């Protein structure tokens, strides 16, 4: 009886894995909510999943402003080139973007000279060869607050008037005397809404007592 030792043959198994992004394609916002004042500037930013196998790929980006009554086109990029005809005239000349960070997984938009009508939800949809998704953030723009102005209304008895122009939300106006006490008998405040700037102007009057030295 004889026995032969057969050499072991090692056959390498080659697994060819297609390049892919592990996990779902996600679009996030760096802030869920922004607060800004009229005529100021704000930077809105989204991040999205990148694929190291496709570092040179430019995603397609589509961004809009969603208000209570309409959708306003904000920004669009296709194959790395901005489509300026897409942008609504509402944002004309007021939106800049950082092209150099786009391939690194960021959409960064700078909106200047803010208006109260810019308030609403901003949605950006990002589309690539390996996935598509969107993210939303909220921007609230308040009216530029003016300093209240106190004036004397001509006539007798002496009446003072306080004007607060374009405030948001509706302010409470109190007229005080030199001692810091609220003047009794002040009239109800009158307010006028500005639907374009989304703010309220308030006027309130009060009759003051006087003595021989002037106002009390």
KAQUI-V33070 format. One record per residue. SS is DSSP state (H for helix, E for strand, - for the rest). PHI is phi as a letter, one per 20 degrees, with the letter a starting at -180 (* if undefined). D_CENTER is the distance of its C-alpha to the mean C-alpha in whole Angstrom. Layout:
<<SS & PHI & D_CENTER> <SS & PHI & D_CENTER>>
//
This chain:
<<- & * & 89> <- & c & 86> <- & c & 82> <- & d & 80> <- & e & 77> <- & e & 74> <- & f & 72> <- & f & 68> <- & d & 66> <- & e & 62> <- & d & 60> <- & f & 57> <- & e & 54> <- & e & 51> <- & d & 48> <- & e & 46> <- & e & 42> <- & f & 40> <- & f & 37> <- & b & 34> <- & e & 30> <- & f & 31> <- & n & 29> <- & f & 27> <- & e & 24> <- & c & 21> <E & d & 17> <E & d & 15> <E & d & 11> <- & f & 12> <- & c & 9> <- & e & 9> <E & b & 7> <E & c & 5> <E & c & 7> <E & b & 7> <E & d & 10> <- & g & 11> <- & m & 13> <- & e & 11> <- & d & 10> <E & b & 7> <E & d & 8> <E & d & 7> <E & b & 10> <E & c & 12> <E & c & 16> <E & b & 19> <- & f & 22> <- & d & 25> <- & d & 28> <H & f & 31> <H & f & 33> <H & c & 31> <- & f & 29> <- & e & 30> <- & f & 28> <- & e & 25> <- & f & 23> <E & e & 21> <E & c & 18> <E & c & 16> <E & c & 13> <E & c & 12> <E & d & 9> <E & d & 11> <- & d & 12> <- & f & 15> <- & c & 17> <- & a & 16> <E & d & 15> <E & d & 14> <E & f & 14> <E & d & 12> <E & a & 14> <E & b & 17> <E & c & 20> <E & c & 23> <- & l & 26> <- & n & 24> <E & d & 24> <E & f & 21> <- & e & 21> <H & f & 20> <H & f & 22> <H & f & 20> <- & f & 17> <- & f & 17> <H & f & 18> <H & g & 15> <H & d & 13> <- & g & 16> <- & m & 17> <- & d & 13> <E & c & 12> <E & c & 14> <E & c & 15> <- & e & 17> <H & f & 20> <H & f & 22> <H & e & 20> <- & f & 20> <- & f & 23> <- & e & 22> <- & n & 20> <E & c & 17> <E & d & 14> <E & c & 12> <E & d & 10> <E & d & 10> <E & d & 9> <- & d & 11> <- & l & 12> <- & g & 9> <- & d & 11> <H & f & 10> <H & f & 11> <H & e & 7> <- & f & 6> <E & q & 7> <E & e & 7> <E & d & 7> <E & d & 10> <E & c & 12> <E & d & 16> <E & d & 18> <E & c & 22> <E & c & 25> <- & f & 29> <- & d & 29> <E & r & 26> <E & b & 23> <E & a & 20> <E & b & 16> <E & b & 13> <E & c & 10> <E & c & 7> <E & d & 5> <E & c & 3> <E & d & 6> <E & d & 7> <E & e & 11> <- & f & 14> <- & f & 16> <- & f & 18> <- & d & 22> <- & f & 25> <- & f & 27> <E & d & 30> <E & d & 34> <E & c & 37> <E & d & 40> <E & e & 41> <- & g & 44> <- & p & 47> <- & c & 49> <- & f & 48> <- & f & 46> <E & c & 42> <E & d & 39> <E & c & 36> <E & d & 32> <E & d & 29> <E & c & 25> <E & e & 23> <E & l & 20> <E & d & 19> <- & b & 16> <- & f & 17> <- & g & 21> <- & e & 23> <- & d & 27> <- & d & 29> <- & c & 32> <- & d & 35> <E & d & 37> <- & e & 40> <- & f & 41> <- & e & 42> <- & n & 38> <- & e & 40> <E & f & 38> <- & f & 40> <- & f & 42> <- & m & 42> <- & f & 39> <- & f & 38> <- & f & 35> <- & f & 31> <E & d & 31> <E & c & 27> <E & c & 26> <E & e & 22> <E & d & 20> <- & f & 19> <- & f & 17> <- & e & 15> <- & l & 15> <E & b & 17> <E & c & 21> <E & d & 24> <E & c & 26> <E & c & 30> <E & b & 33> <E & d & 36> <E & b & 39> <E & e & 43> <- & d & 44> <- & e & 48> <E & c & 50> <E & c & 53> <- & f & 55> <- & e & 53> <E & p & 49> <E & f & 47> <- & e & 47>>
//
